[in-house]
Amino acid sequence: MATPFEFDKYIEQSKEDAYRFHQDEKNLSSLRTFVLIFSIITGFITITTFFDGSIDYDSYSYFAAFVISLFIRIFYRKLFTLDNVRKRIFLLIIASLMAFLLSGILHAIVQPETQDEKKERIERTEKLAKEKGLSMSVNDSKTPDNSVPIVIFFAISLLFFRFPKSDIVQLYALVLGLPVLTDLIFFRNLGIADKIPMTITAILCFVISYSSERKRHKRFYRQYDEYSKRHSETVRMKKELDYAREIQLSMLPENTKKIGSLNIAATSIPASEVGGDYYDYFKISDGVTGIFICDVSGHGVASALLLSGLRSCMHLILEDTANPKEVFEKLNRMIRKTQNRKMFVTAVFAVIDEKEEKCTLFNAGHLPPYRISGDSHELFKIKRHGITLGAVDRFGGENGDDIVSFDFRKGDMLLLYTDGIIEAMNSIREEYGFERLESFLYANSEKAPAVLLDDLIKDVNKFTEGAEQIDDISIMVLTR
């Protein structure tokens, strides 16, 4: 059972969903162990039979089972996830059961039972029946009872996994019923004595599995209720933060947008419940578009509240002016007046004039944007920047040197981003960094904005290999 610290991830879900999630976690671990043990056993048997020189139909069956289990073990992470593990275990059990039964049928066809073997089997079955005091008739037309080892193997194997009670009933019914039906239909095997041990084993395993599931279910629900009562305030705050995250993400504009001849693709991935990144784009007039991206120091509720104010102010300020420097001067005054002067905002505001084929940009302490030439595919790093918003009362220089203006013709591309992408780390604490970002842009400069954006996120995720994200990631890609 989960410890109180581990239970946080369950308490955010409904009771039933949390229990299913807990089951799937255990199944994911149990299946990995089961496949490893199975591959070792079948591999050992295969090697032994090949070295002994006793190669027969069963040897090839064991070899096939070893190869399949080894394949599953190698590609385990790709085949099984928390979302599909229970369903795929169910299908894997049924498929394996059918494969074992089919193998027995083919075995009977490829290596039919000799008369001596048949006589010996009948005598052994009748002797066993007499010892147990059973009255029975033995049909001697086919092969020995193939269902016994199959039923026992699968009945015991099911104890490794966790299923709902209804699934347990279905699985054990299939594990016991299908082999018996196969013996009756294909082998005309009406022997009862051989089926007693397997039936007892299957019933015993079913009782253990069913009763264990009931106990686990009750124990989890009891712990869930206790933890909910003890940490009700924490649960409430988590739900409110999740709701705040949904609201914040809903404030972002569409991920893809076409304004005039400008194609825009953007995304924002918060590192926590609510993030400190924000991006937006504005149609200022015909042929003139404003592009905005910012990063508030830290992340959390305080950063999200400041971002909400920034968003509202941007819409109001742009009604009066679209000059990047003037926009930031007004934003700076708002930040200085409304926060405790311990929070800062880095931002970039760019105005693209399609008629003039110009881009005017002001960088307030943010990471340098990249411009990619549509003709030469050359990469330009726009390093000039002013002071961070909220740092001082008097913002910007007198001569306007902080403003950057450059040509932005058809085919040109502009990339704006936050430091979450540069500071993304892998398991050995190595950062993604500017060098990898620039190498990626050089190799993918001809792609459409949406494709380039998706591929960049995939490249960062591949680099981090699932390591925990420490900062928000926001990216904007635009081209003409």
Kinemage of the C-alpha trace (Angstrom):
@kinemage 1
@onewidth
@group {chain A} dominant
@subgroup {mainchain}
@vectorlist {calphas} color= white
{ca met a 1} P 0.000 0.000 0.000
{ca ala a 2} L 1.137 3.529 -0.704
{ca thr a 3} L 2.753 5.640 2.011
{ca pro a 4} L 1.184 9.015 2.969
{ca phe a 5} L 3.731 10.873 0.865
{ca glu a 6} L 3.043 8.677 -2.161
{ca phe a 7} L -0.713 9.044 -1.674
{ca asp a 8} L -0.703 12.662 -2.874
{ca lys a 9} L -0.830 11.545 -6.493
{ca tyr a 10} L -3.947 9.453 -5.809
{ca ile a 11} L -5.891 11.968 -3.762
{ca glu a 12} L -6.132 14.347 -6.715
{ca gln a 13} L -8.360 11.795 -8.472
{ca ser a 14} L -11.730 10.320 -7.605
{ca lys a 15} L -11.655 7.294 -5.334
{ca glu a 16} L -12.374 4.756 -8.084
{ca asp a 17} L -9.991 6.371 -10.579
{ca ala a 18} L -7.283 6.512 -7.916
{ca tyr a 19} L -7.660 2.805 -7.189
{ca arg a 20} L -7.486 1.898 -10.883
{ca phe a 21} L -4.380 4.055 -11.219
{ca his a 22} L -2.840 2.281 -8.201
{ca gln a 23} L -3.655 -1.113 -9.730
{ca asp a 24} L -2.086 -0.163 -13.045
{ca glu a 25} L 1.105 0.989 -11.325
{ca lys a 26} L 1.417 -2.398 -9.621
{ca asn a 27} L 0.560 -4.249 -12.844
{ca leu a 28} L 3.234 -2.356 -14.749
{ca ser a 29} L 5.847 -3.471 -12.231
{ca ser a 30} L 4.511 -7.034 -11.865
{ca leu a 31} L 4.380 -7.650 -15.602
{ca arg a 32} L 7.991 -6.549 -16.004
{ca thr a 33} L 9.071 -9.023 -13.320
{ca phe a 34} L 6.881 -11.805 -14.704
{ca val a 35} L 8.199 -11.427 -18.264
{ca leu a 36} L 11.778 -11.423 -16.980
{ca ile a 37} L 11.260 -14.645 -14.984
{ca phe a 38} L 9.398 -16.291 -17.868
{ca ser a 39} L 12.130 -15.417 -20.388
{ca ile a 40} L 14.824 -16.801 -18.039
{ca ile a 41} L 12.969 -20.095 -17.527
{ca thr a 42} L 12.103 -20.638 -21.204
{ca gly a 43} L 15.613 -19.596 -22.223
{ca phe a 44} L 17.155 -22.104 -19.786
{ca ile a 45} L 14.901 -24.910 -21.035
{ca thr a 46} L 15.687 -24.043 -24.669
{ca ile a 47} L 19.451 -24.072 -24.067
{ca thr a 48} L 19.236 -27.335 -22.114
{ca thr a 49} L 17.272 -29.177 -24.805
{ca phe a 50} L 19.539 -27.968 -27.581
{ca phe a 51} L 22.683 -29.047 -25.734
{ca asp a 52} L 21.169 -32.424 -24.854
{ca gly a 53} L 20.326 -32.987 -28.494
{ca ser a 54} L 16.730 -33.839 -27.569
{ca ile a 55} L 15.197 -31.402 -30.033
{ca asp a 56} L 11.516 -32.027 -30.671
{ca tyr a 57} L 8.308 -30.096 -31.179
{ca asp a 58} L 8.277 -28.960 -27.537
{ca ser a 59} L 11.793 -27.552 -27.906
{ca tyr a 60} L 10.700 -25.272 -30.725
{ca ser a 61} L 7.656 -24.225 -28.688
{ca tyr a 62} L 9.860 -23.219 -25.760
{ca phe a 63} L 12.197 -21.392 -28.118
{ca ala a 64} L 9.277 -19.442 -29.632
{ca ala a 65} L 8.029 -18.547 -26.131
{ca phe a 66} L 11.540 -17.378 -25.180
{ca val a 67} L 11.861 -15.159 -28.267
{ca ile a 68} L 8.438 -13.571 -27.726
{ca ser a 69} L 9.061 -12.921 -24.017
{ca leu a 70} L 12.503 -11.478 -24.785
{ca phe a 71} L 10.967 -9.162 -27.395
{ca ile a 72} L 8.377 -7.971 -24.875
{ca arg a 73} L 11.088 -7.385 -22.254
{ca ile a 74} L 13.261 -5.347 -24.638
{ca phe a 75} L 10.427 -3.149 -25.922
{ca tyr a 76} L 8.535 -3.129 -22.626
{ca arg a 77} L 8.354 0.651 -22.206
{ca lys a 78} L 7.034 1.145 -25.718
{ca leu a 79} L 4.427 -1.610 -25.453
{ca phe a 80} L 3.060 -0.917 -21.974
{ca thr a 81} L 2.088 2.312 -20.224
{ca leu a 82} L -0.123 3.174 -17.263
{ca asp a 83} L -2.923 3.959 -19.707
{ca asn a 84} L -2.964 0.577 -21.441
{ca val a 85} L -1.204 -1.942 -19.170
{ca arg a 86} L -4.313 -3.616 -17.705
{ca lys a 87} L -6.061 -3.991 -21.041
{ca arg a 88} L -2.925 -5.343 -22.709
{ca ile a 89} L -2.211 -7.795 -19.882
{ca phe a 90} L -5.766 -9.103 -20.314
{ca leu a 91} L -5.260 -9.494 -24.066
{ca leu a 92} L -1.779 -10.979 -23.563
{ca ile a 93} L -3.152 -13.657 -21.219
{ca ile a 94} L -5.942 -14.610 -23.633
{ca ala a 95} L -3.581 -14.612 -26.635
{ca ser a 96} L -1.015 -16.724 -24.749
{ca leu a 97} L -3.697 -19.176 -23.633
{ca met a 98} L -4.933 -19.581 -27.211
{ca ala a 99} L -1.349 -20.002 -28.439
{ca phe a 100} L -0.654 -22.770 -25.884
{ca leu a 101} L -3.865 -24.590 -26.828
{ca leu a 102} L -3.131 -24.280 -30.543
{ca ser a 103} L 0.384 -25.545 -29.919
{ca gly a 104} L -1.050 -28.642 -28.221
{ca ile a 105} L -3.364 -29.308 -31.151
{ca leu a 106} L -0.501 -28.934 -33.665
{ca his a 107} L 1.683 -31.153 -31.477
{ca ala a 108} L -0.912 -33.906 -31.662
{ca ile a 109} L -0.954 -33.592 -35.447
{ca val a 110} L 2.845 -33.409 -35.919
{ca gln a 111} L 3.747 -36.042 -33.306
{ca pro a 112} L 0.730 -38.362 -32.911
{ca glu a 113} L 0.638 -40.714 -29.930
{ca thr a 114} L 1.900 -44.267 -30.553
{ca gln a 115} L -0.101 -47.348 -29.553
{ca asp a 116} L 2.282 -48.167 -26.673
{ca glu a 117} L 2.068 -44.612 -25.338
{ca lys a 118} L -1.699 -44.689 -25.630
{ca lys a 119} L -1.928 -48.018 -23.776
{ca glu a 120} L 0.362 -46.805 -21.018
{ca arg a 121} L -1.663 -43.577 -20.624
{ca ile a 122} L -4.969 -45.449 -20.380
{ca glu a 123} L -3.581 -47.849 -17.766
{ca arg a 124} L -2.168 -44.939 -15.750
{ca thr a 125} L -5.478 -43.052 -15.887
{ca glu a 126} L -7.534 -46.112 -14.845
{ca lys a 127} L -5.141 -46.871 -11.988
{ca leu a 128} L -5.384 -43.293 -10.733
{ca ala a 129} L -9.189 -43.457 -10.940
{ca lys a 130} L -9.302 -46.663 -8.869
{ca glu a 131} L -7.011 -45.195 -6.227
{ca lys a 132} L -9.357 -42.219 -5.867
{ca gly a 133} L -12.439 -44.455 -5.875
{ca leu a 134} L -13.845 -42.915 -9.060
{ca ser a 135} L -16.018 -44.690 -11.572
{ca met a 136} L -15.207 -43.492 -15.048
{ca ser a 137} L -14.721 -44.483 -18.657
{ca val a 138} L -11.619 -43.583 -20.640
{ca asn a 139} L -11.779 -42.651 -24.309
{ca asp a 140} L -8.549 -43.933 -25.877
{ca ser a 141} L -8.850 -42.358 -29.304
{ca lys a 142} L -6.587 -39.332 -28.926
{ca thr a 143} L -3.838 -37.905 -26.725
{ca pro a 144} L -3.214 -37.448 -23.007
{ca asp a 145} L -4.894 -34.606 -21.145
{ca asn a 146} L -3.170 -31.464 -22.484
{ca ser a 147} L -5.187 -29.089 -20.313
{ca val a 148} L -3.577 -29.870 -16.945
{ca pro a 149} L -0.222 -28.016 -17.245
{ca ile a 150} L -1.832 -25.145 -19.165
{ca val a 151} L -4.543 -24.519 -16.577
{ca ile a 152} L -2.130 -24.769 -13.633
{ca phe a 153} L 0.388 -22.412 -15.284
{ca phe a 154} L -2.164 -19.709 -16.108
{ca ala a 155} L -4.047 -20.064 -12.812
{ca ile a 156} L -0.832 -19.413 -10.862
{ca ser a 157} L 0.318 -16.686 -13.293
{ca leu a 158} L -2.861 -14.664 -12.704
{ca leu a 159} L -1.856 -14.266 -9.056
{ca phe a 160} L 0.902 -11.886 -10.210
{ca phe a 161} L -1.550 -9.283 -11.503
{ca arg a 162} L -4.327 -7.067 -10.189
{ca phe a 163} L -7.700 -6.957 -11.894
{ca pro a 164} L -11.198 -5.871 -10.887
{ca lys a 165} L -13.286 -8.689 -9.416
{ca ser a 166} L -15.376 -9.016 -12.592
{ca asp a 167} L -12.223 -9.451 -14.700
{ca ile a 168} L -10.893 -12.076 -12.278
{ca val a 169} L -14.058 -14.134 -12.702
{ca gln a 170} L -13.867 -13.883 -16.501
{ca leu a 171} L -10.165 -14.758 -16.663
{ca tyr a 172} L -10.383 -17.820 -14.433
{ca ala a 173} L -13.477 -19.017 -16.298
{ca leu a 174} L -11.546 -18.793 -19.559
{ca val a 175} L -8.375 -20.335 -18.096
{ca leu a 176} L -10.310 -23.336 -16.816
{ca gly a 177} L -12.978 -23.586 -19.506
{ca leu a 178} L -11.065 -23.190 -22.773
{ca pro a 179} L -8.468 -25.962 -22.152
{ca val a 180} L -11.193 -28.390 -21.015
{ca leu a 181} L -13.314 -27.615 -24.091
{ca thr a 182} L -10.241 -28.065 -26.300
{ca asp a 183} L -9.622 -31.518 -24.812
{ca leu a 184} L -13.233 -32.516 -25.292
{ca ile a 185} L -13.621 -31.170 -28.831
{ca phe a 186} L -10.246 -31.942 -30.387
{ca phe a 187} L -8.984 -34.914 -28.339
{ca arg a 188} L -12.258 -36.537 -27.161
{ca asn a 189} L -10.593 -36.772 -23.772
{ca leu a 190} L -13.287 -37.505 -21.169
{ca gly a 191} L -10.864 -38.392 -18.358
{ca ile a 192} L -11.844 -36.940 -14.993
{ca ala a 193} L -9.002 -38.087 -12.762
{ca asp a 194} L -6.356 -35.988 -14.535
{ca lys a 195} L -8.564 -32.923 -14.321
{ca ile a 196} L -9.077 -33.021 -10.560
{ca pro a 197} L -5.664 -31.545 -9.573
{ca met a 198} L -5.901 -28.750 -12.125
{ca thr a 199} L -9.491 -27.933 -11.125
{ca ile a 200} L -8.555 -27.761 -7.440
{ca thr a 201} L -5.512 -25.608 -8.274
{ca ala a 202} L -7.556 -23.228 -10.450
{ca ile a 203} L -10.300 -22.871 -7.822
{ca leu a 204} L -7.757 -22.312 -5.057
{ca cys a 205} L -5.939 -19.641 -7.106
{ca phe a 206} L -9.266 -18.000 -7.958
{ca val a 207} L -10.260 -17.817 -4.288
{ca ile a 208} L -6.880 -16.330 -3.361
{ca ser a 209} L -6.986 -13.805 -6.194
{ca tyr a 210} L -10.622 -12.782 -5.597
{ca ser a 211} L -10.336 -12.461 -1.824
{ca ser a 212} L -7.018 -10.596 -2.096
{ca glu a 213} L -8.592 -8.130 -4.501
{ca arg a 214} L -11.489 -7.503 -2.118
{ca lys a 215} L -9.087 -6.862 0.768
{ca arg a 216} L -6.867 -4.566 -1.311
{ca his a 217} L -9.904 -2.644 -2.549
{ca lys a 218} L -11.281 -2.085 0.975
{ca arg a 219} L -7.842 -1.227 2.395
{ca phe a 220} L -7.164 1.344 -0.349
{ca tyr a 221} L -10.581 2.975 0.070
{ca arg a 222} L -10.104 3.147 3.835
{ca gln a 223} L -6.678 4.768 3.449
{ca tyr a 224} L -8.036 7.117 0.783
{ca asp a 225} L -10.828 8.313 3.118
{ca glu a 226} L -8.448 8.720 6.057
{ca tyr a 227} L -5.953 10.677 4.002
{ca ser a 228} L -8.699 12.859 2.513
{ca lys a 229} L -9.952 13.837 5.962
{ca arg a 230} L -6.477 14.454 7.326
{ca his a 231} L -5.345 16.508 4.361
{ca ser a 232} L -8.633 18.058 3.251
{ca glu a 233} L -7.115 21.544 3.103
{ca thr a 234} L -4.220 20.340 0.932
{ca val a 235} L -6.641 18.555 -1.370
{ca arg a 236} L -8.777 21.682 -1.655
{ca met a 237} L -5.725 23.819 -2.515
{ca lys a 238} L -4.564 21.343 -5.129
{ca lys a 239} L -7.975 21.396 -6.788
{ca glu a 240} L -7.999 25.188 -6.770
{ca leu a 241} L -4.490 25.304 -8.269
{ca asp a 242} L -5.551 22.880 -10.981
{ca tyr a 243} L -8.519 25.109 -11.704
{ca ala a 244} L -6.218 28.158 -11.766
{ca arg a 245} L -3.980 26.352 -14.248
{ca glu a 246} L -6.954 25.655 -16.509
{ca ile a 247} L -7.978 29.314 -16.364
{ca gln a 248} L -4.448 30.480 -17.085
{ca leu a 249} L -4.068 28.199 -20.081
{ca ser a 250} L -7.457 29.327 -21.373
{ca met a 251} L -6.166 32.915 -21.354
{ca leu a 252} L -3.565 32.031 -23.957
{ca pro a 253} L -4.531 32.603 -27.593
{ca glu a 254} L -4.822 29.808 -30.177
{ca asn a 255} L -1.720 27.677 -30.694
{ca thr a 256} L -1.768 28.376 -34.421
{ca lys a 257} L -2.976 31.531 -36.133
{ca lys a 258} L -2.772 33.196 -39.529
{ca ile a 259} L -2.912 37.014 -39.514
{ca gly a 260} L -2.550 38.423 -43.002
{ca ser a 261} L 0.549 36.796 -44.478
{ca leu a 262} L 1.888 35.977 -41.004
{ca asn a 263} L 1.756 32.354 -39.783
{ca ile a 264} L 2.103 31.923 -36.025
{ca ala a 265} L 2.599 28.790 -33.917
{ca ala a 266} L 3.009 28.924 -30.139
{ca thr a 267} L 2.819 26.821 -27.002
{ca ser a 268} L 3.257 27.161 -23.253
{ca ile a 269} L 4.036 24.267 -20.885
{ca pro a 270} L 3.871 25.191 -17.165
{ca ala a 271} L 6.304 23.434 -14.834
{ca ser a 272} L 3.873 23.575 -11.895
{ca glu a 273} L 0.143 24.005 -11.383
{ca val a 274} L 0.315 27.591 -12.612
{ca gly a 275} L 3.177 29.070 -14.571
{ca gly a 276} L 5.047 32.310 -14.968
{ca asp a 277} L 5.142 32.435 -18.785
{ca tyr a 278} L 2.761 34.191 -21.114
{ca tyr a 279} L 2.569 34.857 -24.840
{ca asp a 280} L 0.097 36.713 -27.030
{ca tyr a 281} L -0.329 38.256 -30.458
{ca phe a 282} L -2.397 41.261 -31.508
{ca lys a 283} L -3.736 42.574 -34.799
{ca ile a 284} L -2.900 46.257 -34.377
{ca ser a 285} L -4.099 47.352 -37.816
{ca asp a 286} L -4.209 46.028 -41.390
{ca gly a 287} L -0.792 44.582 -42.119
{ca val a 288} L 0.562 45.378 -38.619
{ca thr a 289} L 0.788 42.642 -35.961
{ca gly a 290} L 2.145 42.741 -32.423
{ca ile a 291} L 3.933 39.736 -30.883
{ca phe a 292} L 4.466 39.493 -27.118
{ca ile a 293} L 6.179 36.965 -24.852
{ca cys a 294} L 7.192 37.338 -21.204
{ca asp a 295} L 8.528 35.426 -18.212
{ca val a 296} L 7.809 36.446 -14.609
{ca ser a 297} L 10.488 35.582 -12.066
{ca gly a 298} L 9.563 32.322 -10.354
{ca his a 299} L 6.360 30.433 -10.949
{ca gly a 300} L 3.264 29.834 -8.896
{ca val a 301} L 0.221 31.778 -7.791
{ca ala a 302} L 2.024 35.125 -7.377
{ca ser a 303} L 3.518 34.927 -10.874
{ca ala a 304} L 0.153 33.935 -12.349
{ca leu a 305} L -1.567 36.909 -10.721
{ca leu a 306} L 1.031 39.321 -12.109
{ca leu a 307} L 0.671 37.741 -15.556
{ca ser a 308} L -3.077 38.280 -15.438
{ca gly a 309} L -2.475 41.977 -14.808
{ca leu a 310} L 0.106 42.166 -17.612
{ca arg a 311} L -2.313 40.606 -20.069
{ca ser a 312} L -5.048 43.101 -19.249
{ca cys a 313} L -2.645 46.041 -19.420
{ca met a 314} L -1.265 44.976 -22.813
{ca his a 315} L -4.729 45.063 -24.363
{ca leu a 316} L -5.405 48.509 -22.902
{ca ile a 317} L -1.998 49.989 -23.761
{ca leu a 318} L -2.188 48.870 -27.392
{ca glu a 319} L -5.311 50.974 -27.806
{ca asp a 320} L -3.099 54.043 -27.308
{ca thr a 321} L 0.280 53.068 -28.772
{ca ala a 322} L 2.031 50.201 -30.552
{ca asn a 323} L 5.560 51.571 -30.100
{ca pro a 324} L 7.439 48.741 -28.315
{ca lys a 325} L 9.390 51.032 -26.029
{ca glu a 326} L 6.343 53.076 -25.002
{ca val a 327} L 4.397 49.876 -24.360
{ca phe a 328} L 7.107 48.632 -22.011
{ca glu a 329} L 7.442 51.968 -20.238
{ca lys a 330} L 3.747 51.772 -19.281
{ca leu a 331} L 4.018 48.110 -18.319
{ca asn a 332} L 7.013 48.949 -16.129
{ca arg a 333} L 5.045 51.629 -14.275
{ca met a 334} L 2.211 49.180 -13.654
{ca ile a 335} L 4.588 46.542 -12.276
{ca arg a 336} L 6.400 49.020 -10.014
{ca lys a 337} L 3.125 50.295 -8.554
{ca thr a 338} L 1.306 47.001 -8.066
{ca gln a 339} L 3.916 44.535 -6.763
{ca asn a 340} L 6.353 44.439 -3.869
{ca arg a 341} L 9.405 45.119 -6.077
{ca lys a 342} L 10.739 41.604 -5.573
{ca met a 343} L 9.254 40.302 -8.802
{ca phe a 344} L 10.644 41.059 -12.241
{ca val a 345} L 9.469 40.403 -15.754
{ca thr a 346} L 11.562 39.736 -18.841
{ca ala a 347} L 9.678 40.310 -22.071
{ca val a 348} L 9.912 40.876 -25.818
{ca phe a 349} L 7.432 42.893 -27.848
{ca ala a 350} L 7.790 42.905 -31.621
{ca val a 351} L 5.726 44.805 -34.177
{ca ile a 352} L 5.720 43.397 -37.715
{ca asp a 353} L 4.685 45.673 -40.576
{ca glu a 354} L 3.934 43.536 -43.615
{ca lys a 355} L 3.723 46.479 -46.032
{ca glu a 356} L 7.089 47.909 -44.955
{ca glu a 357} L 8.493 44.372 -44.514
{ca lys a 358} L 9.993 45.493 -41.222
{ca cys a 359} L 10.087 44.170 -37.665
{ca thr a 360} L 10.579 46.573 -34.753
{ca leu a 361} L 11.483 44.849 -31.531
{ca phe a 362} L 12.183 45.764 -27.930
{ca asn a 363} L 13.762 43.231 -25.571
{ca ala a 364} L 13.336 43.950 -21.851
{ca gly a 365} L 16.016 41.697 -20.367
{ca his a 366} L 14.654 38.608 -22.119
{ca leu a 367} L 16.597 35.868 -23.910
{ca pro a 368} L 17.728 36.909 -27.423
{ca pro a 369} L 15.234 36.063 -30.207
{ca tyr a 370} L 16.389 34.342 -33.394
{ca arg a 371} L 15.720 35.484 -36.940
{ca ile a 372} L 16.164 33.018 -39.799
{ca ser a 373} L 16.560 34.390 -43.317
{ca gly a 374} L 14.175 32.895 -45.831
{ca asp a 375} L 16.684 33.309 -48.661
{ca ser a 376} L 19.969 32.133 -47.163
{ca his a 377} L 18.590 30.253 -44.124
{ca glu a 378} L 21.199 32.099 -42.095
{ca leu a 379} L 20.570 32.322 -38.348
{ca phe a 380} L 20.753 35.728 -36.632
{ca lys a 381} L 20.793 36.091 -32.842
{ca ile a 382} L 19.292 39.457 -31.810
{ca lys a 383} L 21.320 40.203 -28.685
{ca arg a 384} L 20.501 43.857 -27.985
{ca his a 385} L 18.213 44.308 -24.990
{ca gly a 386} L 17.126 46.795 -22.376
{ca ile a 387} L 16.562 46.478 -18.644
{ca thr a 388} L 14.150 44.018 -17.054
{ca leu a 389} L 10.605 45.219 -16.333
{ca gly a 390} L 10.054 46.075 -12.680
{ca ala a 391} L 13.747 46.544 -11.880
{ca val a 392} L 13.841 50.379 -11.830
{ca asp a 393} L 11.404 53.288 -11.925
{ca arg a 394} L 13.020 54.964 -14.914
{ca phe a 395} L 12.828 52.572 -17.846
{ca gly a 396} L 14.916 52.637 -21.058
{ca gly a 397} L 17.461 55.048 -22.459
{ca glu a 398} L 16.819 58.478 -23.873
{ca asn a 399} L 18.167 57.859 -27.381
{ca gly a 400} L 16.098 54.754 -28.122
{ca asp a 401} L 19.123 52.579 -28.855
{ca asp a 402} L 17.396 49.681 -27.159
{ca ile a 403} L 14.904 49.343 -30.011
{ca val a 404} L 15.928 46.961 -32.803
{ca ser a 405} L 14.569 47.227 -36.340
{ca phe a 406} L 15.337 44.782 -39.148
{ca asp a 407} L 13.951 43.547 -42.444
{ca phe a 408} L 11.313 40.826 -42.202
{ca arg a 409} L 10.528 39.637 -45.709
{ca lys a 410} L 8.503 36.712 -47.015
{ca gly a 411} L 10.051 33.426 -45.972
{ca asp a 412} L 11.815 34.949 -42.940
{ca met a 413} L 11.204 33.361 -39.549
{ca leu a 414} L 11.302 34.716 -35.985
{ca leu a 415} L 11.645 32.568 -32.849
{ca leu a 416} L 10.789 33.846 -29.352
{ca tyr a 417} L 11.156 31.600 -26.290
{ca thr a 418} L 11.578 31.540 -22.508
{ca asp a 419} L 14.465 30.172 -20.463
{ca gly a 420} L 12.665 26.896 -19.697
{ca ile a 421} L 13.828 25.503 -23.022
{ca ile a 422} L 17.464 26.556 -22.552
{ca glu a 423} L 17.580 25.351 -18.941
{ca ala a 424} L 15.820 22.033 -19.579
{ca met a 425} L 18.013 19.372 -17.931
{ca asn a 426} L 18.565 15.674 -18.433
{ca ser a 427} L 19.195 13.115 -15.684
{ca ile a 428} L 22.853 14.143 -15.294
{ca arg a 429} L 21.941 17.828 -14.827
{ca glu a 430} L 23.163 18.862 -18.268
{ca glu a 431} L 21.270 21.771 -19.851
{ca tyr a 432} L 19.773 21.791 -23.338
{ca gly a 433} L 21.507 25.137 -23.931
{ca phe a 434} L 21.870 27.613 -26.760
{ca glu a 435} L 24.175 25.389 -28.819
{ca arg a 436} L 21.635 22.590 -29.162
{ca leu a 437} L 18.855 25.082 -29.881
{ca glu a 438} L 20.863 26.752 -32.653
{ca ser a 439} L 21.887 23.397 -34.126
{ca phe a 440} L 18.226 22.386 -34.213
{ca leu a 441} L 17.205 25.649 -35.906
{ca tyr a 442} L 19.933 25.296 -38.540
{ca ala a 443} L 18.736 21.760 -39.344
{ca asn a 444} L 15.007 22.602 -39.403
{ca ser a 445} L 14.828 26.173 -40.706
{ca glu a 446} L 12.791 25.207 -43.802
{ca lys a 447} L 9.913 23.672 -41.836
{ca ala a 448} L 6.547 25.332 -41.263
{ca pro a 449} L 6.145 27.055 -37.853
{ca ala a 450} L 3.789 24.442 -36.386
{ca val a 451} L 6.008 21.551 -37.506
{ca leu a 452} L 9.187 23.229 -36.285
{ca leu a 453} L 7.551 23.946 -32.921
{ca asp a 454} L 6.372 20.344 -32.432
{ca asp a 455} L 9.752 18.953 -33.458
{ca leu a 456} L 11.564 21.322 -31.093
{ca ile a 457} L 9.430 20.180 -28.140
{ca lys a 458} L 10.114 16.548 -29.094
{ca asp a 459} L 13.845 17.268 -29.312
{ca val a 460} L 13.855 18.836 -25.840
{ca asn a 461} L 11.845 15.913 -24.398
{ca lys a 462} L 14.216 13.445 -26.021
{ca phe a 463} L 17.149 15.277 -24.439
{ca thr a 464} L 15.608 15.421 -20.954
{ca glu a 465} L 14.488 11.751 -21.102
{ca gly a 466} L 11.577 12.358 -18.759
{ca ala a 467} L 13.546 14.300 -16.133
{ca glu a 468} L 11.438 16.647 -14.028
{ca gln a 469} L 10.911 20.058 -15.626
{ca ile a 470} L 12.139 22.899 -13.379
{ca asp a 471} L 10.843 25.892 -15.341
{ca asp a 472} L 8.014 26.823 -17.667
{ca ile a 473} L 8.576 26.468 -21.403
{ca ser a 474} L 7.011 28.884 -23.888
{ca ile a 475} L 7.856 29.157 -27.581
{ca met a 476} L 6.567 31.311 -30.431
{ca val a 477} L 7.492 30.690 -34.071
{ca leu a 478} L 6.286 33.024 -36.819
{ca thr a 479} L 7.015 33.353 -40.485
{ca arg a 480} L 5.717 35.149 -43.541
